Amino acid sequence: MKANHLLYLKAMDRILSSFRFGEDDAGEIVKKIAFYGVKYINTKPRAEIITIEGVKADLSLEWLIIQSMAQLTPKEFMQLFPIKKFYKGRKYSIKDYYTTREMLNKNDMDKPIGEAIIEFLWDYVNDDIESFLVNHMETCQEFCVSNL
């Protein structure tokens, strides 16, 4: 059974609309935005008719999600999006659990990922993250084509 993308969007909206600055834990809000945002983008059907307004809205939301992920530490990121247990990367010359762990060992696990978020995502092995990146690249391509 495929998840309804609108459920994830409503969850994000509910979290953002109920946030009280100074009262709520902003770190928990950021985690939820990252998680629900990735799930929303991955389950949202592609538009049959592409408009520049729609593409700009998609890019803005994807950028918000990426910036939310940048605020997370690698340790928090791993809790939300566990590393895929695939161990044959060396055999097939692709990323796997071990290459992800090597990348993580180069980072401070308790420091936010920050500006290196795109490289971090690219080197991270998780089905949800890989799908999110593919969807983001498709949106970027749509943006470039619509601006020709």
KAHU-V984398 format. One record per residue. N is the residue number from 1. PHI is phi in radians with two decimals (NA if undefined). PSI is psi as a letter, one per 20 degrees, with the letter a starting at -180 (999 if undefined). Layout:
BEGIN
n=N phi=PHI psi=PSI
n=N phi=PHI psi=PSI
END
This chain:
BEGIN
n=1 phi=NA psi=p
n=2 phi=-1.46 psi=p
n=3 phi=-1.25 psi=q
n=4 phi=-1.44 psi=p
n=5 phi=-1.07 psi=h
n=6 phi=-1.19 psi=h
n=7 phi=-1.11 psi=g
n=8 phi=-1.21 psi=h
n=9 phi=-1.14 psi=g
n=10 phi=-1.12 psi=h
n=11 phi=-1.11 psi=g
n=12 phi=-1.11 psi=g
n=13 phi=-1.08 psi=g
n=14 phi=-1.08 psi=g
n=15 phi=-1.13 psi=g
n=16 phi=-1.19 psi=h
n=17 phi=-1.31 psi=h
n=18 phi=-1.66 psi=i
n=19 phi=-1.16 psi=p
n=20 phi=-2.05 psi=o
n=21 phi=-1.02 psi=p
n=22 phi=1.55 psi=h
n=23 phi=-1.77 psi=h
n=24 phi=-1.68 psi=q
n=25 phi=-1.38 psi=o
n=26 phi=-1.09 psi=h
n=27 phi=-1.07 psi=h
n=28 phi=-1.22 psi=h
n=29 phi=-1.11 psi=g
n=30 phi=-1.06 psi=g
n=31 phi=-1.08 psi=g
n=32 phi=-1.17 psi=h
n=33 phi=-1.10 psi=g
n=34 phi=-1.08 psi=g
n=35 phi=-1.15 psi=g
n=36 phi=-1.15 psi=h
n=37 phi=-1.12 psi=g
n=38 phi=-1.09 psi=g
n=39 phi=-1.10 psi=h
n=40 phi=-1.12 psi=g
n=41 phi=-1.08 psi=h
n=42 phi=-1.27 psi=h
n=43 phi=-1.76 psi=i
n=44 phi=-1.23 psi=p
n=45 phi=-1.20 psi=q
n=46 phi=-1.23 psi=q
n=47 phi=-1.22 psi=p
n=48 phi=-1.31 psi=h
n=49 phi=-1.98 psi=p
n=50 phi=-1.72 psi=p
n=51 phi=-2.06 psi=q
n=52 phi=-1.11 psi=h
n=53 phi=-1.14 psi=g
n=54 phi=-1.12 psi=g
n=55 phi=-1.16 psi=g
n=56 phi=-1.10 psi=g
n=57 phi=-1.12 psi=g
n=58 phi=-1.08 psi=g
n=59 phi=-1.09 psi=g
n=60 phi=-1.08 psi=g
n=61 phi=-1.15 psi=g
n=62 phi=-1.08 psi=h
n=63 phi=-1.15 psi=h
n=64 phi=-1.04 psi=g
n=65 phi=-1.14 psi=g
n=66 phi=-1.10 psi=g
n=67 phi=-1.16 psi=h
n=68 phi=-1.11 psi=g
n=69 phi=-1.12 psi=h
n=70 phi=-1.14 psi=h
n=71 phi=-1.37 psi=i
n=72 phi=-1.44 psi=q
n=73 phi=-1.48 psi=q
n=74 phi=-0.97 psi=h
n=75 phi=-1.11 psi=g
n=76 phi=-1.15 psi=h
n=77 phi=-1.07 psi=g
n=78 phi=-1.12 psi=h
n=79 phi=-1.21 psi=h
n=80 phi=-1.35 psi=g
n=81 phi=-2.27 psi=n
n=82 phi=-1.06 psi=q
n=83 phi=-1.12 psi=p
n=84 phi=-1.16 psi=p
n=85 phi=-1.46 psi=m
n=86 phi=-2.09 psi=p
n=87 phi=-2.04 psi=j
n=88 phi=-1.83 psi=k
n=89 phi=-1.10 psi=h
n=90 phi=-1.08 psi=g
n=91 phi=-1.08 psi=g
n=92 phi=-1.79 psi=j
n=93 phi=0.98 psi=l
n=94 phi=-2.33 psi=r
n=95 phi=-1.16 psi=q
n=96 phi=-2.63 psi=a
n=97 phi=-1.00 psi=g
n=98 phi=-1.18 psi=g
n=99 phi=-1.20 psi=h
n=100 phi=-1.17 psi=g
n=101 phi=-1.11 psi=h
n=102 phi=-1.05 psi=g
n=103 phi=-1.10 psi=g
n=104 phi=-1.13 psi=h
n=105 phi=-1.14 psi=i
n=106 phi=-1.46 psi=i
n=107 phi=-1.90 psi=q
n=108 phi=-1.37 psi=o
n=109 phi=-1.18 psi=i
n=110 phi=-1.90 psi=j
n=111 phi=-1.95 psi=p
n=112 phi=-0.93 psi=q
n=113 phi=-1.10 psi=g
n=114 phi=1.19 psi=b
n=115 phi=-1.13 psi=i
n=116 phi=-1.50 psi=j
n=117 phi=-1.06 psi=g
n=118 phi=-1.14 psi=g
n=119 phi=-1.11 psi=h
n=120 phi=-1.05 psi=g
n=121 phi=-1.07 psi=g
n=122 phi=-1.11 psi=h
n=123 phi=-1.60 psi=i
n=124 phi=-1.62 psi=p
n=125 phi=-1.75 psi=o
n=126 phi=-2.78 psi=p
n=127 phi=-1.02 psi=g
n=128 phi=-1.12 psi=g
n=129 phi=-1.19 psi=g
n=130 phi=-1.11 psi=g
n=131 phi=-1.13 psi=g
n=132 phi=-1.05 psi=g
n=133 phi=-1.12 psi=g
n=134 phi=-1.09 psi=g
n=135 phi=-1.09 psi=h
n=136 phi=-1.14 psi=g
n=137 phi=-1.13 psi=h
n=138 phi=-1.12 psi=g
n=139 phi=-1.13 psi=g
n=140 phi=-1.09 psi=g
n=141 phi=-1.11 psi=g
n=142 phi=-1.06 psi=h
n=143 phi=-1.12 psi=g
n=144 phi=-1.12 psi=g
n=145 phi=-1.15 psi=h
n=146 phi=-1.28 psi=i
n=147 phi=-1.68 psi=j
n=148 phi=-1.33 psi=999
END
